[in-house]
Amino acid sequence: MTWTVVAVEGELGVGQMKRIAPAGKPLLLVNAEGGYFCVDEMCSHEDYSLWFGCVKGRSIKCSLHGSYFDLASGKPLNEPADCPLTTYPTKLEAGDIWVDVS
C-alpha cells in the first residue's frame, strides 16, 4: 500500500471537497456526513470534473448530466452514468487524512 497524507482533520467541512493529486492521479477528497472518501476527480460518464458538482449525503453529483455516485463504492446511482468511479481507501491518523493510491 502507498499511503499519502493529503489533508489535515478539520480542513474540510461536511459536504466540502478538495482536489488532490497523490502520485499524479487527479482525485477528490470529500468529507461526506463526517466521513472522508476519495474518488476519481473525473466523471466516468463524460470525463467531466466532479469538482463542479455537489455532495449530497454520501454521494457526489456530476453537474454536467446529473448522475450521482456513491462515495463509498463509486457505483453510479442513476443514469446516464453506468460505470463506477474508482475509489481509494482513506484513514484518519493522528490528525492527518491519508489516502492509499496503490
Protein Blocks (a to p, Z undefined) as FASTA:
>chain_A
ZZddfbdehkacghiacdddehhiacddddeehiacdddfbdfklopafklmccehjacc
dfknopacdfklopafbdfbfbdcdddddddeehiacddfZZ
